[in-house]
Amino acid sequence: GSAHVTDRPRNPGGSLTPVAVPAVSAAAAGGDADPSSSWRVVQHLAQDAPGFTKSWYCHPDADLFLWTKPDEGIAAFQFCFDKRGDEQMVAWDRERPVEVGRVDGGESSPLHNRSPVLDTRSGGPRTRAHAAWEELKAGLPAEVIRFVETALRWS
């Protein structure tokens, strides 16, 4: 099977941001793994954002989604962490301010199947995201680490 990661339109209310959602698990999608790292690159993503190439780095405790443009590099990313608990996310986009919040899984009722969104009204402090990043970043490509840290002013 192949991984399909979808992007939903931005909520018109402005307080909820779409979250890149894997339609299949990283294990089912296959990926390259660095034996010294828990991060894997998930292959065969749906490239459904015209003009961008989407990449997905998967870790047991986190996900990092990147959207790049040819000749411009990374245009946006989402760092999701605490996947096994109260999932949090930092969303960075060249065109918008940084957003931090809790990932609302959208599954408040067994009668509805809703898509996850970032609820910035309920997010934890940005320092929590920084602490998770510091704990988990080892094994990601050095240029990705540098970019994320510079974009979020963590370096």
N, CA, C and O atoms as a GROMACS GRO file, in nm:
protein
  620
    1GLY      N    1   0.082  -0.118   0.000
    1GLY     CA    2   0.000   0.000   0.000
    1GLY      C    3   0.085   0.123   0.000
    1GLY      O    4   0.205   0.116   0.029
    2SER      N    5   0.025   0.234  -0.032
    2SER     CA    6   0.098   0.360  -0.033
    2SER      C    7   0.037   0.455   0.067
    2SER      O    8  -0.081   0.446   0.100
    3ALA      N    9   0.118   0.546   0.115
    3ALA     CA   10   0.070   0.645   0.212
    3ALA      C   11   0.000   0.756   0.137
    3ALA      O   12   0.043   0.798   0.030
    4HIS      N   13  -0.106   0.802   0.194
    4HIS     CA   14  -0.176   0.917   0.138
    4HIS      C   15  -0.190   1.017   0.251
    4HIS      O   16  -0.257   0.989   0.351
    5VAL      N   17  -0.128   1.131   0.237
    5VAL     CA   18  -0.138   1.235   0.338
    5VAL      C   19  -0.220   1.346   0.278
    5VAL      O   20  -0.189   1.396   0.170
    6THR      N   21  -0.326   1.385   0.348
    6THR     CA   22  -0.416   1.485   0.294
    6THR      C   23  -0.401   1.618   0.366
    6THR      O   24  -0.359   1.623   0.482
    7ASP      N   25  -0.434   1.723   0.296
    7ASP     CA   26  -0.436   1.857   0.353
    7ASP      C   27  -0.577   1.910   0.333
    7ASP      O   28  -0.631   1.904   0.222
    8ARG      N   29  -0.636   1.963   0.439
    8ARG     CA   30  -0.768   2.020   0.427
    8ARG      C   31  -0.759   2.171   0.421
    8ARG      O   32  -0.662   2.230   0.468
    9PRO      N   33  -0.861   2.236   0.363
    9PRO     CA   34  -0.860   2.382   0.357
    9PRO      C   35  -0.860   2.443   0.496
    9PRO      O   36  -0.911   2.384   0.591
   10ARG      N   37  -0.802   2.560   0.507
   10ARG     CA   38  -0.795   2.632   0.634
   10ARG      C   39  -0.937   2.665   0.681
   10ARG      O   40  -1.022   2.706   0.602
   11ASN      N   41  -0.961   2.649   0.809
   11ASN     CA   42  -1.090   2.681   0.869
   11ASN      C   43  -1.112   2.831   0.860
   11ASN      O   44  -1.023   2.908   0.898
   12PRO      N   45  -1.228   2.876   0.811
   12PRO     CA   46  -1.250   3.020   0.796
   12PRO      C   47  -1.249   3.095   0.928
   12PRO      O   48  -1.232   3.217   0.928
   13GLY      N   49  -1.268   3.026   1.041
   13GLY     CA   50  -1.265   3.093   1.170
   13GLY      C   51  -1.126   3.136   1.210
   13GLY      O   52  -1.111   3.222   1.297
   14GLY      N   53  -1.023   3.080   1.149
   14GLY     CA   54  -0.886   3.122   1.174
   14GLY      C   55  -0.822   3.061   1.296
   14GLY      O   56  -0.700   3.074   1.312
   15SER      N   57  -0.897   2.995   1.385
   15SER     CA   58  -0.835   2.940   1.506
   15SER      C   59  -0.797   2.794   1.489
   15SER      O   60  -0.732   2.737   1.576
   16LEU      N   61  -0.837   2.733   1.378
   16LEU     CA   62  -0.805   2.594   1.355
   16LEU      C   63  -0.726   2.583   1.225
   16LEU      O   64  -0.766   2.639   1.123
   17THR      N   65  -0.617   2.511   1.230
   17THR     CA   66  -0.531   2.492   1.114
   17THR      C   67  -0.536   2.346   1.074
   17THR      O   68  -0.533   2.259   1.161
   18PRO      N   69  -0.542   2.315   0.943
   18PRO     CA   70  -0.542   2.176   0.900
   18PRO      C   71  -0.415   2.105   0.945
   18PRO      O   72  -0.308   2.166   0.953
   19VAL      N   73  -0.427   1.979   0.972
   19VAL     CA   74  -0.313   1.897   1.011
   19VAL      C   75  -0.291   1.793   0.901
   19VAL      O   76  -0.386   1.731   0.854
   20ALA      N   77  -0.167   1.774   0.859
   20ALA     CA   78  -0.136   1.669   0.762
   20ALA      C   79  -0.162   1.536   0.831
   20ALA      O   80  -0.105   1.508   0.936
   21VAL      N   81  -0.248   1.456   0.773
   21VAL     CA   82  -0.292   1.334   0.838
   21VAL      C   83  -0.255   1.212   0.755
   21VAL      O   84  -0.296   1.202   0.640
   22PRO      N   85  -0.179   1.119   0.813
   22PRO     CA   86  -0.150   0.997   0.739
   22PRO      C   87  -0.274   0.909   0.731
   22PRO      O   88  -0.338   0.881   0.833
   23ALA      N   89  -0.308   0.866   0.610
   23ALA     CA   90  -0.423   0.777   0.592
   23ALA      C   91  -0.386   0.633   0.624
   23ALA      O   92  -0.474   0.551   0.650
   24VAL      N   93  -0.257   0.603   0.624
   24VAL     CA   94  -0.208   0.471   0.664
   24VAL      C   95  -0.091   0.493   0.757
   24VAL      O   96  -0.034   0.602   0.760
   25SER      N   97  -0.056   0.392   0.832
   25SER     CA   98   0.056   0.407   0.924
   25SER      C   99   0.186   0.411   0.846
   25SER      O  100   0.194   0.361   0.734
   26ALA      N  101   0.288   0.470   0.906
   26ALA     CA  102   0.420   0.474   0.843
   26ALA      C  103   0.473   0.334   0.820
   26ALA      O  104   0.540   0.308   0.720
   27ALA      N  105   0.443   0.242   0.911
   27ALA     CA  106   0.491   0.105   0.896
   27ALA      C  107   0.430   0.041   0.771
   27ALA      O  108   0.498  -0.030   0.698
   28ALA      N  109   0.302   0.067   0.748
   28ALA     CA  110   0.236   0.010   0.631
   28ALA      C  111   0.284   0.074   0.502
   28ALA      O  112   0.283   0.010   0.397
   29ALA      N  113   0.327   0.202   0.510
   29ALA     CA  114   0.369   0.274   0.390
   29ALA      C  115   0.513   0.242   0.350
   29ALA      O  116   0.552   0.264   0.236
   30GLY      N  117   0.590   0.190   0.443
   30GLY     CA  118   0.730   0.163   0.414
   30GLY      C  119   0.809   0.292   0.424
   30GLY      O  120   0.752   0.401   0.417
   31GLY      N  121   0.938   0.281   0.440
   31GLY     CA  122   1.020   0.401   0.450
   31GLY      C  123   1.163   0.365   0.475
   31GLY      O  124   1.197   0.253   0.513
   32ASP      N  125   1.247   0.464   0.453
   32ASP     CA  126   1.390   0.445   0.477
   32ASP      C  127   1.418   0.475   0.623
   32ASP      O  128   1.370   0.575   0.677
   33ALA      N  129   1.493   0.390   0.686
   33ALA     CA  130   1.526   0.409   0.827
   33ALA      C  131   1.676   0.414   0.844
   33ALA      O  132   1.749   0.332   0.789
   34ASP      N  133   1.720   0.510   0.921
   34ASP     CA  134   1.859   0.517   0.965
   34ASP      C  135   1.867   0.424   1.085
   34ASP      O  136   1.796   0.447   1.183
   35PRO      N  137   1.952   0.320   1.081
   35PRO     CA  138   1.954   0.224   1.192
   35PRO      C  139   1.986   0.287   1.327
   35PRO      O  140   1.953   0.230   1.431
   36SER      N  141   2.050   0.405   1.328
   36SER     CA  142   2.084   0.470   1.454
   36SER      C  143   1.973   0.566   1.499
   36SER      O  144   1.987   0.632   1.603
   37SER      N  145   1.866   0.575   1.425
   37SER     CA  146   1.759   0.670   1.454
   37SER      C  147   1.624   0.601   1.454
   37SER      O  148   1.607   0.496   1.392
   38SER      N  149   1.530   0.660   1.523
   38SER     CA  150   1.393   0.611   1.519
   38SER      C  151   1.312   0.683   1.412
   38SER      O  152   1.195   0.649   1.391
   39TRP      N  153   1.371   0.782   1.343
   39TRP     CA  154   1.302   0.853   1.236
   39TRP      C  155   1.307   0.772   1.108
   39TRP      O  156   1.409   0.710   1.076
   40ARG      N  157   1.194   0.771   1.035
   40ARG     CA  158   1.189   0.706   0.903
   40ARG      C  159   1.129   0.804   0.803
   40ARG      O  160   1.045   0.887   0.839
   41VAL      N  161   1.172   0.795   0.680
   41VAL     CA  162   1.113   0.874   0.572
   41VAL      C  163   1.004   0.788   0.509
   41VAL      O  164   1.032   0.678   0.459
   42VAL      N  165   0.882   0.837   0.511
   42VAL     CA  166   0.771   0.762   0.452
   42VAL      C  167   0.768   0.790   0.303
   42VAL      O  168   0.774   0.905   0.259
   43GLN      N  169   0.760   0.684   0.226
   43GLN     CA  170   0.761   0.692   0.080
   43GLN      C  171   0.619   0.697   0.024
   43GLN      O  172   0.522   0.670   0.096
   44HIS      N  173   0.607   0.732  -0.101
   44HIS     CA  174   0.482   0.723  -0.179
   44HIS      C  175   0.369   0.809  -0.122
   44HIS      O  176   0.257   0.762  -0.105
   45LEU      N  177   0.401   0.935  -0.092
   45LEU     CA  178   0.298   1.026  -0.042
   45LEU      C  179   0.219   1.082  -0.159
   45LEU      O  180   0.273   1.102  -0.267
   46ALA      N  181   0.092   1.108  -0.137
   46ALA     CA  182   0.012   1.178  -0.236
   46ALA      C  183   0.065   1.322  -0.242
   46ALA      O  184   0.071   1.390  -0.139
   47GLN      N  185   0.102   1.366  -0.358
   47GLN     CA  186   0.152   1.503  -0.376
   47GLN      C  187   0.033   1.589  -0.421
   47GLN      O  188   0.017   1.618  -0.540
   48ASP      N  189  -0.049   1.630  -0.323
   48ASP     CA  190  -0.175   1.696  -0.352
   48ASP      C  191  -0.174   1.846  -0.327
   48ASP      O  192  -0.280   1.908  -0.323
   49ALA      N  193  -0.057   1.904  -0.309
   49ALA     CA  194  -0.045   2.049  -0.294
   49ALA      C  195   0.031   2.100  -0.416
   49ALA      O  196   0.154   2.096  -0.417
   50PRO      N  197  -0.040   2.149  -0.518
   50PRO     CA  198   0.026   2.191  -0.643
   50PRO      C  199   0.140   2.290  -0.619
   50PRO      O  200   0.125   2.387  -0.545
   51GLY      N  201   0.254   2.262  -0.683
   51GLY     CA  202   0.370   2.348  -0.671
   51GLY      C  203   0.462   2.313  -0.554
   51GLY      O  204   0.568   2.373  -0.540
   52PHE      N  205   0.421   2.217  -0.471
   52PHE     CA  206   0.499   2.179  -0.354
   52PHE      C  207   0.530   2.029  -0.359
   52PHE      O  208   0.455   1.951  -0.418
   53THR      N  209   0.639   1.991  -0.295
   53THR     CA  210   0.670   1.850  -0.273
   53THR      C  211   0.658   1.826  -0.123
   53THR      O  212   0.721   1.896  -0.043
   54LYS      N  213   0.579   1.728  -0.086
   54LYS     CA  214   0.556   1.697   0.054
   54LYS      C  215   0.646   1.583   0.098
   54LYS      O  216   0.662   1.485   0.025
   55SER      N  217   0.704   1.594   0.216
   55SER     CA  218   0.786   1.488   0.276
   55SER      C  219   0.733   1.461   0.415
   55SER      O  220   0.678   1.549   0.481
   56TRP      N  221   0.750   1.336   0.459
   56TRP     CA  222   0.702   1.296   0.592
   56TRP      C  223   0.811   1.217   0.661
   56TRP      O  224   0.852   1.111   0.613
   57TYR      N  225   0.858   1.268   0.775
   57TYR     CA  226   0.951   1.198   0.862
   57TYR      C  227   0.868   1.148   0.981
   57TYR      O  228   0.802   1.227   1.049
   58CYS      N  229   0.873   1.019   1.004
   58CYS     CA  230   0.790   0.957   1.108
   58CYS      C  231   0.877   0.900   1.218
   58CYS      O  232   0.978   0.834   1.191
   59HIS      N  233   0.840   0.923   1.341
   59HIS     CA  234   0.907   0.875   1.462
   59HIS      C  235   0.796   0.815   1.549
   59HIS      O  236   0.682   0.858   1.538
   60PRO      N  237   0.827   0.719   1.634
   60PRO     CA  238   0.721   0.665   1.722
   60PRO      C  239   0.650   0.771   1.805
   60PRO      O  240   0.533   0.755   1.839
   61ASP      N  241   0.719   0.880   1.839
   61ASP     CA  242   0.661   0.983   1.924
   61ASP      C  243   0.631   1.114   1.853
   61ASP      O  244   0.577   1.206   1.914
   62ALA      N  245   0.665   1.125   1.723
   62ALA     CA  246   0.649   1.253   1.653
   62ALA      C  247   0.638   1.231   1.503
   62ALA      O  248   0.670   1.124   1.450
   63ASP      N  249   0.592   1.335   1.436
   63ASP     CA  250   0.590   1.340   1.289
   63ASP      C  251   0.641   1.478   1.249
   63ASP      O  252   0.615   1.577   1.318
   64LEU      N  253   0.713   1.483   1.139
   64LEU     CA  254   0.755   1.610   1.081
   64LEU      C  255   0.716   1.606   0.935
   64LEU      O  256   0.765   1.523   0.858
   65PHE      N  257   0.626   1.697   0.896
   65PHE     CA  258   0.582   1.710   0.758
   65PHE      C  259   0.647   1.835   0.701
   65PHE      O  260   0.646   1.940   0.764
   66LEU      N  261   0.703   1.823   0.581
   66LEU     CA  262   0.766   1.936   0.513
   66LEU      C  263   0.703   1.956   0.378
   66LEU      O  264   0.672   1.859   0.308
   67TRP      N  265   0.683   2.082   0.338
   67TRP     CA  266   0.639   2.117   0.204
   67TRP      C  267   0.749   2.204   0.145
   67TRP      O  268   0.780   2.310   0.198
   68THR      N  269   0.807   2.159   0.034
   68THR     CA  270   0.915   2.234  -0.030
   68THR      C  271   0.872   2.278  -0.169
   68THR      O  272   0.786   2.218  -0.233
   69LYS      N  273   0.937   2.387  -0.214
   69LYS     CA  274   0.915   2.437  -0.350
   69LYS      C  275   1.048   2.429  -0.424
   69LYS      O  276   1.153   2.454  -0.365
   70PRO      N  277   1.044   2.394  -0.551
   70PRO     CA  278   1.168   2.388  -0.628
   70PRO      C  279   1.239   2.524  -0.624
   70PRO      O  280   1.175   2.628  -0.637
   71ASP      N  281   1.368   2.522  -0.606
   71ASP     CA  282   1.454   2.641  -0.604
   71ASP      C  283   1.428   2.735  -0.487
   71ASP      O  284   1.492   2.839  -0.478
   72GLU      N  285   1.335   2.701  -0.397
   72GLU     CA  286   1.307   2.788  -0.282
   72GLU      C  287   1.327   2.715  -0.149
   72GLU      O  288   1.343   2.779  -0.046
   73GLY      N  289   1.325   2.583  -0.151
   73GLY     CA  290   1.342   2.507  -0.028
   73GLY      C  291   1.214   2.492   0.050
   73GLY      O  292   1.104   2.494  -0.007
   74ILE      N  293   1.228   2.477   0.182
   74ILE     CA  294   1.113   2.451   0.269
   74ILE      C  295   1.024   2.575   0.276
   74ILE      O  296   1.070   2.684   0.308
   75ALA      N  297   0.896   2.556   0.245
   75ALA     CA  298   0.798   2.664   0.248
   75ALA      C  299   0.708   2.655   0.371
   75ALA      O  300   0.651   2.755   0.415
   76ALA      N  301   0.694   2.533   0.426
   76ALA     CA  302   0.609   2.513   0.543
   76ALA      C  303   0.646   2.381   0.609
   76ALA      O  304   0.700   2.291   0.544
   77PHE      N  305   0.618   2.370   0.739
   77PHE     CA  306   0.636   2.242   0.808
   77PHE      C  307   0.541   2.234   0.925
   77PHE      O  308   0.492   2.335   0.976
   78GLN      N  309   0.517   2.110   0.968
   78GLN     CA  310   0.439   2.082   1.088
   78GLN      C  311   0.519   1.981   1.168
   78GLN      O  312   0.552   1.873   1.119
   79PHE      N  313   0.548   2.015   1.293
   79PHE     CA  314   0.613   1.924   1.386
   79PHE      C  315   0.508   1.882   1.488
   79PHE      O  316   0.464   1.962   1.570
   80CYS      N  317   0.469   1.754   1.481
   80CYS     CA  318   0.368   1.699   1.571
   80CYS      C  319   0.440   1.611   1.673
   80CYS      O  320   0.527   1.532   1.636
   81PHE      N  321   0.406   1.624   1.800
   81PHE     CA  322   0.475   1.547   1.903
   81PHE      C  323   0.375   1.505   2.010
   81PHE      O  324   0.261   1.551   2.014
   82ASP      N  325   0.421   1.416   2.097
   82ASP     CA  326   0.337   1.356   2.201
   82ASP      C  327   0.221   1.281   2.137
   82ASP      O  328   0.106   1.291   2.181
   83LYS      N  329   0.254   1.204   2.030
   83LYS     CA  330   0.152   1.131   1.955
   83LYS      C  331   0.077   1.029   2.039
   83LYS      O  332  -0.038   0.998   2.011
   84ARG      N  333   0.141   0.978   2.142
   84ARG     CA  334   0.077   0.875   2.225
   84ARG      C  335  -0.001   0.934   2.341
   84ARG      O  336  -0.067   0.862   2.416
   85GLY      N  337   0.006   1.066   2.355
   85GLY     CA  338  -0.063   1.132   2.466
   85GLY      C  339  -0.158   1.237   2.413
   85GLY      O  340  -0.245   1.209   2.331
   86ASP      N  341  -0.140   1.359   2.460
   86ASP     CA  342  -0.220   1.473   2.418
   86ASP      C  343  -0.144   1.542   2.305
   86ASP      O  344  -0.069   1.636   2.329
   87GLU      N  345  -0.164   1.494   2.181
   87GLU     CA  346  -0.079   1.536   2.070
   87GLU      C  347  -0.080   1.688   2.051
   87GLU      O  348  -0.184   1.753   2.053
   88GLN      N  349   0.040   1.742   2.032
   88GLN     CA  350   0.062   1.885   2.013
   88GLN      C  351   0.128   1.906   1.877
   88GLN      O  352   0.183   1.813   1.818
   89MET      N  353   0.124   2.031   1.828
   89MET     CA  354   0.186   2.060   1.700
   89MET      C  355   0.232   2.204   1.693
   89MET      O  356   0.170   2.295   1.749
   90VAL      N  357   0.343   2.223   1.622
   90VAL     CA  358   0.390   2.355   1.584
   90VAL      C  359   0.381   2.359   1.433
   90VAL      O  360   0.436   2.273   1.364
   91ALA      N  361   0.310   2.460   1.380
   91ALA     CA  362   0.296   2.477   1.235
   91ALA      C  363   0.367   2.606   1.195
   91ALA      O  364   0.339   2.713   1.248
   92TRP      N  365   0.459   2.593   1.100
   92TRP     CA  366   0.530   2.710   1.047
   92TRP      C  367   0.504   2.718   0.898
   92TRP      O  368   0.509   2.617   0.827
   93ASP      N  369   0.478   2.837   0.851
   93ASP     CA  370   0.453   2.862   0.709
   93ASP      C  371   0.517   2.996   0.677
   93ASP      O  372   0.505   3.093   0.753
   94ARG      N  373   0.585   3.001   0.565
   94ARG     CA  374   0.652   3.125   0.522
   94ARG      C  375   0.553   3.241   0.514
   94ARG      O  376   0.592   3.357   0.530
   95GLU      N  377   0.426   3.212   0.489
   95GLU     CA  378   0.324   3.315   0.467
   95GLU      C  379   0.243   3.352   0.592
   95GLU      O  380   0.167   3.449   0.588
   96ARG      N  381   0.260   3.277   0.703
   96ARG     CA  382   0.177   3.302   0.821
   96ARG      C  383   0.262   3.296   0.948
   96ARG      O  384   0.374   3.244   0.946
   97PRO      N  385   0.210   3.351   1.058
   97PRO     CA  386   0.282   3.338   1.185
   97PRO      C  387   0.285   3.193   1.233
   97PRO      O  388   0.204   3.111   1.190
   98VAL      N  389   0.378   3.163   1.321
   98VAL     CA  390   0.388   3.030   1.381
   98VAL      C  391   0.262   3.004   1.462
   98VAL      O  392   0.213   3.092   1.534
   99GLU      N  393   0.209   2.882   1.451
   99GLU     CA  394   0.094   2.842   1.530
   99GLU      C  395   0.132   2.722   1.615
   99GLU      O  396   0.202   2.631   1.569
  100VAL      N  397   0.088   2.723   1.739
  100VAL     CA  398   0.116   2.615   1.832
  100VAL      C  399  -0.017   2.575   1.896
  100VAL      O  400  -0.098   2.661   1.929
  101GLY      N  401  -0.038   2.446   1.913
  101GLY     CA  402  -0.162   2.405   1.977
  101GLY      C  403  -0.172   2.256   1.993
  101GLY      O  404  -0.077   2.181   1.968
  102ARG      N  405  -0.290   2.215   2.036
  102ARG     CA  406  -0.322   2.075   2.057
  102ARG      C  407  -0.391   2.023   1.932
  102ARG      O  408  -0.475   2.091   1.873
  103VAL      N  409  -0.355   1.901   1.892
  103VAL     CA  410  -0.421   1.840   1.777
  103VAL      C  411  -0.553   1.781   1.824
  103VAL      O  412  -0.556   1.689   1.906
  104ASP      N  413  -0.661   1.835   1.772
  104ASP     CA  414  -0.794   1.784   1.800
  104ASP      C  415  -0.822   1.676   1.697
  104ASP      O  416  -0.835   1.706   1.578
  105GLY      N  417  -0.829   1.552   1.741
  105GLY     CA  418  -0.846   1.439   1.651
  105GLY      C  419  -0.975   1.438   1.574
  105GLY      O  420  -0.989   1.360   1.479
  106GLY      N  421  -1.071   1.522   1.611
  106GLY     CA  422  -1.196   1.530   1.539
  106GLY      C  423  -1.291   1.415   1.564
  106GLY      O  424  -1.396   1.406   1.501
  107GLU      N  425  -1.256   1.327   1.656
  107GLU     CA  426  -1.336   1.206   1.681
  107GLU      C  427  -1.413   1.219   1.813
  107GLU      O  428  -1.403   1.131   1.898
  108SER      N  429  -1.488   1.327   1.830
  108SER     CA  430  -1.561   1.347   1.956
  108SER      C  431  -1.686   1.260   1.965
  108SER      O  432  -1.743   1.245   2.073
  109SER      N  433  -1.727   1.202   1.854
  109SER     CA  434  -1.847   1.118   1.852
  109SER      C  435  -1.822   0.996   1.765
  109SER      O  436  -1.763   1.008   1.658
  110PRO      N  437  -1.867   0.879   1.808
  110PRO     CA  438  -1.850   0.760   1.724
  110PRO      C  439  -1.938   0.765   1.599
  110PRO      O  440  -1.922   0.681   1.510
  111LEU      N  441  -2.029   0.861   1.592
  111LEU     CA  442  -2.119   0.874   1.477
  111LEU      C  443  -2.061   0.960   1.366
  111LEU      O  444  -2.117   0.966   1.256
  112HIS      N  445  -1.949   1.028   1.392
  112HIS     CA  446  -1.890   1.119   1.294
  112HIS      C  447  -1.743   1.085   1.275
  112HIS      O  448  -1.674   1.050   1.370
  113ASN      N  449  -1.696   1.095   1.152
  113ASN     CA  450  -1.555   1.075   1.121
  113ASN      C  451  -1.501   1.208   1.070
  113ASN      O  452  -1.512   1.238   0.952
  114ARG      N  453  -1.444   1.287   1.159
  114ARG     CA  454  -1.396   1.421   1.123
  114ARG      C  455  -1.245   1.422   1.115
  114ARG      O  456  -1.177   1.338   1.174
  115SER      N  457  -1.194   1.518   1.041
  115SER     CA  458  -1.049   1.530   1.021
  115SER      C  459  -0.985   1.606   1.136
  115SER      O  460  -1.046   1.698   1.192
  116PRO      N  461  -0.863   1.569   1.173
  116PRO     CA  462  -0.791   1.642   1.278
  116PRO      C  463  -0.757   1.784   1.238
  116PRO      O  464  -0.730   1.812   1.121
  117VAL      N  465  -0.757   1.874   1.335
  117VAL     CA  466  -0.717   2.013   1.315
  117VAL      C  467  -0.633   2.056   1.434
  117VAL      O  468  -0.638   1.995   1.541
  118LEU      N  469  -0.557   2.162   1.416
  118LEU     CA  470  -0.479   2.221   1.523
  118LEU      C  471  -0.565   2.324   1.593
  118LEU      O  472  -0.608   2.422   1.531
  119ASP      N  473  -0.591   2.303   1.720
  119ASP     CA  474  -0.670   2.397   1.799
  119ASP      C  475  -0.572   2.486   1.874
  119ASP      O  476  -0.518   2.447   1.977
  120THR      N  477  -0.552   2.607   1.822
  120THR     CA  478  -0.454   2.698   1.883
  120THR      C  479  -0.507   2.759   2.012
  120THR      O  480  -0.431   2.822   2.085
  121ARG      N  481  -0.635   2.742   2.040
  121ARG     CA  482  -0.691   2.794   2.165
  121ARG      C  483  -0.652   2.708   2.284
  121ARG      O  484  -0.663   2.753   2.398
  122SER      N  485  -0.607   2.586   2.259
  122SER     CA  486  -0.580   2.494   2.369
  122SER      C  487  -0.436   2.447   2.372
  122SER      O  488  -0.404   2.350   2.441
  123GLY      N  489  -0.348   2.515   2.300
  123GLY     CA  490  -0.210   2.470   2.289
  123GLY      C  491  -0.131   2.491   2.416
  123GLY      O  492  -0.158   2.582   2.494
  124GLY      N  493  -0.031   2.405   2.433
  124GLY     CA  494   0.061   2.420   2.544
  124GLY      C  495   0.163   2.526   2.511
  124GLY      O  496   0.165   2.579   2.400
  125PRO      N  497   0.248   2.557   2.605
  125PRO     CA  498   0.349   2.658   2.581
  125PRO      C  499   0.448   2.613   2.474
  125PRO      O  500   0.476   2.494   2.459
  126ARG      N  501   0.500   2.710   2.403
  126ARG     CA  502   0.595   2.680   2.296
  126ARG      C  503   0.719   2.610   2.350
  126ARG      O  504   0.784   2.534   2.277
  127THR      N  505   0.753   2.634   2.475
  127THR     CA  506   0.870   2.569   2.534
  127THR      C  507   0.853   2.418   2.537
  127THR      O  508   0.952   2.344   2.531
  128ARG      N  509   0.728   2.370   2.548
  128ARG     CA  510   0.703   2.225   2.546
  128ARG      C  511   0.742   2.168   2.409
  128ARG      O  512   0.802   2.061   2.401
  129ALA      N  513   0.708   2.240   2.303
  129ALA     CA  514   0.746   2.197   2.168
  129ALA      C  515   0.898   2.197   2.153
  129ALA      O  516   0.954   2.104   2.095
  130HIS      N  517   0.962   2.298   2.206
  130HIS     CA  518   1.108   2.307   2.197
  130HIS      C  519   1.174   2.191   2.272
  130HIS      O  520   1.268   2.130   2.222
  131ALA      N  521   1.123   2.160   2.390
  131ALA     CA  522   1.178   2.049   2.468
  131ALA      C  523   1.160   1.916   2.393
  131ALA      O  524   1.252   1.834   2.390
  132ALA      N  525   1.044   1.896   2.332
  132ALA     CA  526   1.020   1.773   2.255
  132ALA      C  527   1.114   1.767   2.136
  132ALA      O  528   1.170   1.661   2.106
  133TRP      N  529   1.132   1.879   2.068
  133TRP     CA  530   1.223   1.885   1.953
  133TRP      C  531   1.365   1.847   1.994
  133TRP      O  532   1.430   1.766   1.929
  134GLU      N  533   1.412   1.906   2.102
  134GLU     CA  534   1.548   1.877   2.149
  134GLU      C  535   1.565   1.729   2.181
  134GLU      O  536   1.670   1.670   2.155
  135GLU      N  537   1.462   1.669   2.238
  135GLU     CA  538   1.468   1.528   2.275
  135GLU      C  539   1.465   1.436   2.154
  135GLU      O  540   1.527   1.330   2.155
  136LEU      N  541   1.394   1.476   2.048
  136LEU     CA  542   1.366   1.385   1.938
  136LEU      C  543   1.440   1.413   1.807
  136LEU      O  544   1.439   1.327   1.719
  137LYS      N  545   1.504   1.527   1.791
  137LYS     CA  546   1.558   1.568   1.661
  137LYS      C  547   1.672   1.482   1.608
  137LYS      O  548   1.695   1.478   1.487
  138ALA      N  549   1.744   1.414   1.695
  138ALA     CA  550   1.858   1.333   1.650
  138ALA      C  551   1.811   1.230   1.547
  138ALA      O  552   1.713   1.160   1.569
  139GLY      N  553   1.882   1.223   1.436
  139GLY     CA  554   1.848   1.130   1.330
  139GLY      C  555   1.783   1.196   1.211
  139GLY      O  556   1.777   1.136   1.104
  140LEU      N  557   1.733   1.319   1.228
  140LEU     CA  558   1.682   1.394   1.113
  140LEU      C  559   1.800   1.451   1.035
  140LEU      O  560   1.907   1.470   1.092
  141PRO      N  561   1.782   1.480   0.906
  141PRO     CA  562   1.892   1.542   0.830
  141PRO      C  563   1.934   1.675   0.891
  141PRO      O  564   1.850   1.754   0.934
  142ALA      N  565   2.065   1.699   0.895
  142ALA     CA  566   2.120   1.819   0.958
  142ALA      C  567   2.060   1.947   0.899
  142ALA      O  568   2.033   2.042   0.973
  143GLU      N  569   2.038   1.950   0.766
  143GLU     CA  570   1.984   2.072   0.704
  143GLU      C  571   1.839   2.095   0.747
  143GLU      O  572   1.795   2.210   0.755
  144VAL      N  573   1.764   1.989   0.773
  144VAL     CA  574   1.626   2.003   0.821
  144VAL      C  575   1.627   2.055   0.965
  144VAL      O  576   1.550   2.145   0.999
  145ILE      N  577   1.714   1.999   1.047
  145ILE     CA  578   1.725   2.046   1.186
  145ILE      C  579   1.759   2.194   1.188
  145ILE      O  580   1.696   2.271   1.260
  146ARG      N  581   1.860   2.234   1.109
  146ARG     CA  582   1.900   2.377   1.106
  146ARG      C  583   1.784   2.465   1.062
  146ARG      O  584   1.760   2.571   1.120
  147PHE      N  585   1.712   2.423   0.958
  147PHE     CA  586   1.602   2.504   0.907
  147PHE      C  587   1.493   2.521   1.012
  147PHE      O  588   1.451   2.634   1.038
  148VAL      N  589   1.448   2.412   1.072
  148VAL     CA  590   1.341   2.420   1.174
  148VAL      C  591   1.384   2.508   1.290
  148VAL      O  592   1.307   2.593   1.335
  149GLU      N  593   1.504   2.489   1.338
  149GLU     CA  594   1.551   2.568   1.452
  149GLU      C  595   1.564   2.716   1.418
  149GLU      O  596   1.535   2.802   1.502
  150THR      N  597   1.606   2.747   1.297
  150THR     CA  598   1.617   2.887   1.256
  150THR      C  599   1.477   2.948   1.238
  150THR      O  600   1.451   3.058   1.284
  151ALA      N  601   1.388   2.874   1.171
  151ALA     CA  602   1.252   2.925   1.147
  151ALA      C  603   1.179   2.953   1.279
  151ALA      O  604   1.105   3.050   1.290
  152LEU      N  605   1.200   2.867   1.378
  152LEU     CA  606   1.131   2.883   1.506
  152LEU      C  607   1.214   2.962   1.608
  152LEU      O  608   1.175   2.978   1.724
  153ARG      N  609   1.330   3.010   1.563
  153ARG     CA  610   1.422   3.088   1.649
  153ARG      C  611   1.465   3.008   1.771
  153ARG      O  612   1.474   3.061   1.882
  154TRP      N  613   1.492   2.878   1.750
  154TRP     CA  614   1.537   2.790   1.855
  154TRP      C  615   1.687   2.772   1.853
  154TRP      O  616   1.741   2.697   1.934
  155SER      N  617   1.756   2.838   1.762
  155SER     CA  618   1.902   2.822   1.756
  155SER      C  619   1.971   2.950   1.794
  155SER      O  620   2.094   2.956   1.795
   0.00000   0.00000   0.00000
